[in-house]
Amino acid sequence: MDAASFLERLLRLDVQHVLAAVLGVYLAQLVAYKAYRVFFYPYFVSPLRRLPGPKNHHFLIGHVLNQIRSGHPNEPYLSWMRQWPKTPHGLIRYLDVGNSDAVLATSLAAHKEILHDKCYSFQKPAFFKRLIADMVGFGLVFTEGEEHKRQRRLLAGLFSPGNLRALVELFRDKARHLSNLLEQIIDTEDGAVDVVSLYSKIMLDIMGVFALGVELGNLQPANNTADTSFDECYHELFDPDSWGQILMGLNAVFPVRWLPFEANRRFKQARDTVRDQLMAIIQDRIRTVGEWKAAGMDSNAYRGKDLLTFMVAEKYYADSDRWTEGYIMEQILTFLAAGHETTAGALTWGTQLMIEHPDEAKRLRAEVDELLRREPVPAQRSIESLPYLHNFTREVLRLQAPGVNVAREAIEDVVVQGVVLPKGTTVLIQPAVVQRNPTIWGPDCDEFRPDRWDRLEGEAADPWAFATFALGPRVCIGKAMTMLEFKIILIELVSRFDFEGLVAGAKLSNIKLINPSPLLRPEGGLRVRVKRRRA
Ligand code: HEM
């Protein structure tokens, strides 16, 4: 066929045929490319294919099923670390959804390079964002690059030693409130209580005052519906039933929130209630700060206030780079979420460890009693200088790090420990993988030994061996605050109460956990019996 007749035939084809042909070619290429990435690239091309790592993955979704089936958010990563405790590059390679490349960082040097030296060559994985952003908001946790540096500088002031000092009274007040609730529970429920939900309420209450300057009133009796609804909605977001958990996981892969399921309806209602209530508080604060500004109030006066007032004054009313009320809400959601269930988790595991280790609990109480004899209302400095309390809190946070994952995705080709991680590689850091690594913490790494902190040696003495709050430019901004509130609440608890397990034989090693989950949380709560202290 000559060129002229070919052109003539081509012109006779209608537009639909041409479009269908183009689309067909495009789809065929797409399918071929996807097939290449899923079935060929990971095994024959990926520069990571020779790294040590598990091979027992699903043919389509990599090791995702291994994680779900493991029944524990730290698994199978801990098992992999035990199988390959020291690899030449401190990296274990595994496969993610669609057999995409992922590495688990195990060595301290690899952690340091990822979280510190090359921090901004990575960002939060899109999958992770889709998984938790509904609960955690798009605030500081999800800002990247230069914007993250700017926000971090701005918000760090709220966590200055001076501001922390101002929070001591708040922590003490809420600790007393917790005590009062426990007293009531002893009288009315014979001391039987689920500490997960109780601590979660207290921590949300603290975060309400810190972040919003508002008493969220979570500790009111359940019949006060107006006050409990925020807490209940929060509970629904963080603790959906198993169907809700499945939908949350699926939604991270493709949008399913529009499907007409009861779990989706409950989720949306909870999300909207939380956001509506927050928006009302934000708008009210915008008006108040506007009035203060109009009256010429000194801007230093906003600095010692709660996070919301600070953000409204500094960013809503800024001359440039202003934050909208919607963005301020994302920040508030971020702080409420980041500072509430994590710290509640620390207290939950602290309580369980006191139950499992009565001798350690006794030593803690002896030290606290001694302090309270000297100073019935101890100063912050006195609290922070208690050596055993410090060891106890760090050991709880080492053994049961409440946050499970620090996840990243390479935004460019990055060399880590001499290995090129191609752009898009998922990088996983799990505090437990470092903190339960026998080559770092010794053969007793799975045991609760607060005294170990007095004689750290070798790699365990390296600051990077304690990964609970991560490190580097994105280290948890609330780390010092958490340590202080955790200690103040522990002082209150050990000085007034004894705890006993309610489920015979329940131990850290056999308590069933919510899985998958970004937090280490017991499934169905943790029921214990609280009693007034005997001696
Ligand atoms: C036991 C308690 C806590 C634990 C275990 C914890 C853990 C962590 C970890 C591991 C990160 C790093 C996440 C990442 O980069 O992927 C982080 C970041 C963060 N945490 Fe915490 N946290 C706790 C308490 C708090 C508190 C009380 C607050 C707020 C008052 C808070 C606010 C934040 C924020 C805003 C970030 C993001 C920081 C950034 O990206 O610059 N956290 N936290």
Residues whose N, C-alpha, C, O or C-beta is under 5 A from the ligand:
A	BS01	HEM	L140 V141 F335 A338 G339 T342 T343 A346 P402 G403 N405 V406 A407 A467 T468 F469 A470 P473 R474 V475 C476 I477 G478 T482
